[in-house]
Amino acid sequence: QPEKLLRDVVSLHFQMAEEHAMLLDMHAPDGPEAVPTSCPRTQAYLRERALLVGLLRVGMAQGSFRQGDPLPMAAALMELLHWQACDRLRRSLGLSNMEAAEQLTRLVLGGICA
């Protein structure tokens, strides 16, 4: 189900942010029409964004998520999952990575669930 998959993606991302932050320093392409690049960080960004777009589409089709354009929704979620955002959220609230992941997941699901 899409909600569980999204929760798993966020949790995994927070775990990775704690252990391998710099590896997750993905680069968004310059504009939606940007030509795919050979930059591994941009490729990683595009792969993860595509995963989220697909997950959002499934959730919308099943009626679990609000209808909308999944591309900007996925891009916004990617910004929330940036390792620096994860770290600031965790530190500012005095939470473990998993607690911060759960808080972020609740926020996201509260905003996108139908």
ROSE-4610 file (N, C-alpha, C; in Angstrom, 1 decimal, always signed):
// ROSE-4610
residu = [Q/Q/Q/P/P/P/E/E/E/K/K/K/L/L/L/L/L/L/R/R/R/D/D/D/V/V/V/V/V/V/S/S/S/L/L/L/H/H/H/F/F/F/Q/Q/Q/M/M/M/A/A/A/E/E/E/E/E/E/H/H/H/A/A/A/M/M/M/L/L/L/L/L/L/D/D/D/M/M/M/H/H/H/A/A/A/P/P/P/D/D/D/G/G/G/P/P/P/E/E/E/A/A/A/V/V/V/P/P/P/T/T/T/S/S/S/C/C/C/P/P/P/R/R/R/T/T/T/Q/Q/Q/A/A/A/Y/Y/Y/L/L/L/R/R/R/E/E/E/R/R/R/A/A/A/L/L/L/L/L/L/V/V/V/G/G/G/L/L/L/L/L/L/R/R/R/V/V/V/G/G/G/M/M/M/A/A/A/Q/Q/Q/G/G/G/S/S/S/F/F/F/R/R/R/Q/Q/Q/G/G/G/D/D/D/P/P/P/L/L/L/P/P/P/M/M/M/A/A/A/A/A/A/A/A/A/L/L/L/M/M/M/E/E/E/L/L/L/L/L/L/H/H/H/W/W/W/Q/Q/Q/A/A/A/C/C/C/D/D/D/R/R/R/L/L/L/R/R/R/R/R/R/S/S/S/L/L/L/G/G/G/L/L/L/S/S/S/N/N/N/M/M/M/E/E/E/A/A/A/A/A/A/E/E/E/Q/Q/Q/L/L/L/T/T/T/R/R/R/L/L/L/V/V/V/L/L/L/G/G/G/G/G/G/I/I/I/C/C/C/A/A/A]
num = [1/1/1/2/2/2/3/3/3/4/4/4/5/5/5/6/6/6/7/7/7/8/8/8/9/9/9/10/10/10/11/11/11/12/12/12/13/13/13/14/14/14/15/15/15/16/16/16/17/17/17/18/18/18/19/19/19/20/20/20/21/21/21/22/22/22/23/23/23/24/24/24/25/25/25/26/26/26/27/27/27/28/28/28/29/29/29/30/30/30/31/31/31/32/32/32/33/33/33/34/34/34/35/35/35/36/36/36/37/37/37/38/38/38/39/39/39/40/40/40/41/41/41/42/42/42/43/43/43/44/44/44/45/45/45/46/46/46/47/47/47/48/48/48/49/49/49/50/50/50/51/51/51/52/52/52/53/53/53/54/54/54/55/55/55/56/56/56/57/57/57/58/58/58/59/59/59/60/60/60/61/61/61/62/62/62/63/63/63/64/64/64/65/65/65/66/66/66/67/67/67/68/68/68/69/69/69/70/70/70/71/71/71/72/72/72/73/73/73/74/74/74/75/75/75/76/76/76/77/77/77/78/78/78/79/79/79/80/80/80/81/81/81/82/82/82/83/83/83/84/84/84/85/85/85/86/86/86/87/87/87/88/88/88/89/89/89/90/90/90/91/91/91/92/92/92/93/93/93/94/94/94/95/95/95/96/96/96/97/97/97/98/98/98/99/99/99/100/100/100/101/101/101/102/102/102/103/103/103/104/104/104/105/105/105/106/106/106/107/107/107/108/108/108/109/109/109/110/110/110/111/111/111/112/112/112/113/113/113/114/114/114]
x = [+0.8/+0.0/+0.9/+0.5/+1.3/+1.8/+0.9/+1.3/+2.5/+2.4/+3.5/+4.8/+4.7/+5.9/+6.5/+5.7/+6.2/+6.9/+6.3/+6.9/+8.2/+8.3/+9.6/+10.6/+10.2/+11.2/+11.8/+10.9/+11.3/+12.2/+11.9/+12.7/+14.0/+14.1/+15.3/+16.2/+15.6/+16.4/+17.0/+16.2/+16.7/+17.9/+17.7/+18.8/+20.1/+19.9/+21.1/+21.7/+20.8/+21.3/+22.2/+21.9/+22.6/+24.0/+24.0/+25.2/+26.1/+25.4/+26.1/+25.7/+25.6/+25.0/+25.6/+26.8/+27.4/+27.1/+26.8/+26.5/+25.1/+24.3/+22.9/+22.8/+23.9/+23.9/+23.6/+22.3/+21.9/+21.7/+21.9/+21.7/+20.5/+19.6/+18.4/+18.9/+18.3/+18.7/+18.2/+18.8/+18.4/+17.2/+16.0/+14.8/+14.2/+12.9/+12.3/+12.6/+13.1/+13.4/+14.9/+15.6/+17.1/+17.4/+18.4/+18.9/+19.6/+19.3/+19.9/+21.4/+22.0/+23.4/+24.1/+25.4/+26.2/+26.6/+26.3/+26.6/+25.9/+26.6/+26.0/+25.0/+25.3/+24.4/+23.1/+23.1/+21.9/+21.1/+21.8/+21.2/+20.5/+21.1/+20.5/+19.2/+19.3/+18.1/+17.0/+17.3/+16.2/+15.6/+16.5/+16.0/+15.0/+15.5/+14.6/+13.4/+13.4/+12.2/+11.3/+11.8/+10.9/+10.2/+11.0/+10.4/+9.2/+9.4/+8.4/+7.2/+7.5/+6.4/+5.5/+6.2/+5.4/+4.6/+5.2/+4.5/+3.3/+3.5/+2.4/+1.3/+1.6/+0.6/-0.2/+0.5/-0.3/-1.2/-0.7/-1.6/-2.8/-2.6/-3.7/-4.7/-4.2/-5.0/-5.9/-5.3/-6.0/-7.0/-6.9/-7.7/-7.1/-5.9/-5.2/-4.6/-4.2/-3.5/-4.4/-4.3/-5.0/-4.6/-5.5/-5.2/-4.3/-3.4/-2.5/-1.4/-0.6/+0.6/+1.7/+2.0/+3.0/+4.4/+4.7/+6.1/+6.5/+5.7/+6.1/+6.0/+5.0/+4.9/+6.1/+6.6/+7.8/+9.0/+9.1/+10.3/+10.3/+9.1/+9.0/+9.4/+9.0/+9.4/+10.9/+11.5/+12.9/+13.6/+13.1/+13.8/+13.6/+12.5/+12.3/+13.3/+13.6/+14.5/+16.0/+16.3/+17.7/+18.4/+19.6/+20.3/+20.5/+20.7/+20.8/+19.5/+18.4/+17.1/+16.8/+17.1/+16.9/+17.7/+19.0/+19.8/+19.3/+18.9/+18.4/+17.1/+16.2/+15.0/+15.3/+16.2/+16.5/+17.2/+18.1/+18.9/+18.0/+17.2/+16.4/+15.3/+14.8/+13.8/+14.4/+15.7/+16.3/+15.8/+15.6/+15.0/+16.1/+15.8/+16.7/+16.3/+17.1/+16.7/+15.4/+15.1/+13.9/+12.7/+12.9/+11.8/+11.5/+12.6/+12.4/+11.8/+12.1/+11.5/+10.0/+9.6/+8.2/+7.5/+8.1/+7.4/+7.2/+8.3/+8.2/+7.1/+7.1/+6.2/+4.7/+4.5/+3.1/+2.8/+3.7/+3.4/+3.1/+3.9/+3.7/+2.4/+2.2/+0.9/-0.3/-0.2/-1.3/-1.6/-0.6/-0.8/-1.3/-0.9/-1.3/-2.3/-2.7/-3.7/-5.1/-5.8/-7.2/-8.1]
y = [-1.2/+0.0/+1.2/+2.3/+3.5/+4.1/+4.2/+4.9/+4.2/+2.8/+2.1/+2.2/+2.2/+2.4/+3.7/+4.8/+6.1/+6.2/+5.6/+5.6/+4.8/+3.7/+3.0/+3.8/+4.5/+5.4/+6.5/+7.1/+8.2/+7.6/+6.5/+5.9/+5.5/+4.9/+4.5/+5.7/+6.8/+8.0/+8.6/+8.6/+9.1/+8.3/+7.0/+6.1/+6.3/+6.5/+6.7/+8.1/+9.1/+10.4/+10.4/+9.6/+9.5/+8.9/+7.9/+7.1/+7.5/+8.1/+8.4/+9.7/+10.7/+12.0/+12.5/+12.5/+13.1/+12.3/+11.1/+10.3/+10.6/+11.2/+11.6/+13.0/+13.7/+15.1/+15.1/+14.8/+14.7/+16.1/+16.2/+17.5/+17.4/+18.4/+18.5/+19.0/+18.6/+19.1/+20.6/+21.3/+22.7/+22.8/+22.7/+22.8/+21.5/+21.4/+20.2/+19.6/+20.4/+20.0/+19.7/+19.7/+19.5/+18.2/+18.2/+16.9/+16.1/+14.8/+13.9/+14.0/+14.0/+14.3/+13.0/+13.0/+11.8/+12.0/+13.1/+13.3/+12.3/+11.5/+10.5/+11.0/+12.2/+12.8/+13.2/+13.8/+14.1/+12.9/+11.9/+10.6/+10.0/+10.1/+9.5/+10.3/+11.6/+12.5/+12.1/+12.0/+11.6/+10.3/+9.3/+8.0/+8.0/+8.7/+8.7/+9.5/+10.6/+11.4/+10.5/+9.8/+8.9/+7.8/+7.3/+6.4/+7.0/+8.2/+8.9/+9.3/+9.7/+10.0/+8.8/+7.6/+6.4/+6.0/+6.2/+5.9/+6.8/+8.1/+9.0/+8.7/+8.3/+8.0/+6.8/+5.8/+4.6/+5.0/+5.8/+6.2/+7.0/+7.9/+8.7/+7.8/+6.8/+5.9/+5.0/+4.7/+3.9/+4.7/+6.0/+6.9/+7.1/+6.7/+6.9/+8.3/+8.9/+10.2/+11.2/+12.4/+13.5/+13.5/+14.0/+14.1/+15.4/+15.3/+16.4/+16.0/+16.9/+16.6/+16.0/+14.7/+14.1/+14.6/+15.2/+15.7/+16.8/+17.9/+18.9/+18.3/+17.4/+16.8/+16.0/+15.2/+14.4/+15.3/+16.4/+17.3/+18.0/+18.4/+19.0/+18.0/+16.7/+15.7/+15.5/+15.5/+15.4/+16.4/+17.6/+18.7/+18.4/+17.9/+17.6/+16.4/+15.6/+14.4/+14.7/+15.9/+16.3/+16.0/+15.5/+15.1/+16.2/+17.5/+18.6/+18.9/+18.8/+19.0/+18.0/+16.7/+15.6/+15.9/+16.3/+16.6/+17.7/+18.8/+20.0/+19.6/+18.9/+18.5/+17.7/+16.7/+15.8/+16.6/+17.4/+18.1/+19.2/+19.9/+21.0/+20.5/+19.2/+18.7/+17.7/+17.4/+16.5/+15.1/+14.7/+13.4/+12.5/+11.2/+10.2/+10.3/+9.8/+9.8/+9.1/+8.0/+7.3/+8.1/+8.8/+9.6/+10.8/+11.4/+12.5/+12.0/+10.8/+10.2/+10.0/+9.5/+9.3/+10.7/+11.7/+13.0/+13.5/+13.4/+13.9/+13.1/+11.8/+10.9/+11.3/+11.6/+12.0/+13.3/+14.2/+15.5/+15.3/+14.5/+14.3/+13.6/+12.5/+11.8/+12.6/+13.4/+14.3/+15.3/+15.7/+16.6/+16.0/+14.7/+14.1/+13.1/+12.5/+11.5/+12.1/+11.3/+11.7/+11.7]
z = [+0.0/+0.0/+0.0/-0.7/-0.9/+0.4/+1.4/+2.6/+3.3/+3.3/+4.0/+3.1/+1.8/+1.0/+1.2/+1.3/+1.5/+2.9/+3.9/+5.2/+5.2/+4.4/+4.3/+3.6/+2.6/+1.8/+2.7/+3.5/+4.4/+5.5/+6.1/+7.1/+6.6/+5.4/+4.9/+4.6/+4.1/+3.8/+5.0/+6.1/+7.4/+7.9/+7.8/+8.2/+7.4/+6.1/+5.2/+5.5/+5.8/+6.1/+7.3/+8.3/+9.5/+9.2/+8.4/+8.2/+7.0/+6.0/+4.7/+4.1/+4.9/+4.5/+3.2/+3.0/+1.8/+0.6/+0.7/-0.5/-1.0/-0.1/-0.4/-0.9/-1.1/-1.5/-3.0/-3.3/-4.7/-5.3/-6.6/-7.2/-8.2/-7.9/-8.8/-10.2/-11.3/-12.6/-12.7/-13.6/-13.8/-14.7/-14.1/-14.8/-15.2/-15.4/-15.7/-17.1/-18.0/-19.3/-19.5/-18.4/-18.5/-19.1/-19.9/-20.5/-19.4/-19.4/-18.4/-18.5/-17.3/-17.2/-16.8/-16.9/-16.5/-15.0/-14.4/-13.0/-12.1/-11.4/-10.5/-9.5/-9.0/-8.0/-8.6/-9.8/-10.5/-11.0/-11.4/-11.8/-10.6/-9.4/-8.2/-7.8/-8.0/-7.7/-8.6/-9.9/-10.9/-10.7/-10.3/-10.0/-8.7/-7.7/-6.5/-6.7/-7.5/-7.8/-8.6/-9.6/-10.4/-9.5/-8.5/-7.6/-6.8/-6.4/-5.6/-6.5/-7.8/-8.7/-8.9/-9.1/-9.3/-8.1/-6.9/-5.7/-5.5/-5.8/-5.7/-6.7/-7.9/-8.9/-8.5/-7.9/-7.5/-6.4/-5.4/-4.3/-4.8/-5.8/-6.4/-7.1/-7.9/-8.6/-7.7/-6.5/-5.5/-4.6/-4.8/-3.9/-2.6/-2.3/-1.0/-0.9/-2.0/-2.0/-2.8/-2.4/-3.1/-4.5/-5.4/-6.8/-7.0/-7.9/-8.2/-9.1/-9.4/-10.3/-9.5/-9.7/-8.8/-8.9/-10.1/-10.2/-9.2/-9.1/-8.1/-6.7/-6.5/-5.1/-4.8/-5.7/-5.5/-5.3/-6.1/-6.0/-4.6/-4.1/-2.8/-1.7/-1.9/-0.9/-1.0/-2.2/-2.3/-1.5/-1.5/-0.7/+0.8/+1.2/+2.6/+3.1/+2.1/+2.4/+2.3/+1.9/+1.7/+3.1/+3.0/+4.3/+5.2/+4.8/+5.7/+6.3/+5.6/+6.2/+7.2/+6.9/+7.9/+9.2/+9.0/+10.2/+11.0/+10.3/+11.1/+11.8/+11.2/+11.9/+13.1/+12.9/+14.0/+15.2/+14.9/+15.9/+16.6/+15.8/+16.4/+17.3/+17.1/+17.9/+19.0/+18.9/+19.8/+19.7/+18.4/+18.1/+17.5/+17.6/+16.9/+15.4/+14.5/+13.1/+12.8/+13.5/+13.2/+13.8/+14.9/+15.4/+14.5/+14.0/+13.0/+11.7/+11.3/+10.1/+10.3/+11.4/+11.7/+11.7/+12.3/+12.3/+10.9/+10.1/+8.7/+7.9/+8.1/+7.5/+7.8/+9.1/+9.5/+8.8/+8.8/+8.1/+6.6/+5.9/+4.5/+4.3/+5.0/+4.8/+5.1/+6.2/+6.5/+5.4/+4.6/+3.5/+2.3/+2.0/+0.7/+0.8/+1.9/+2.0/+1.7/+1.0/+0.6/+1.8]
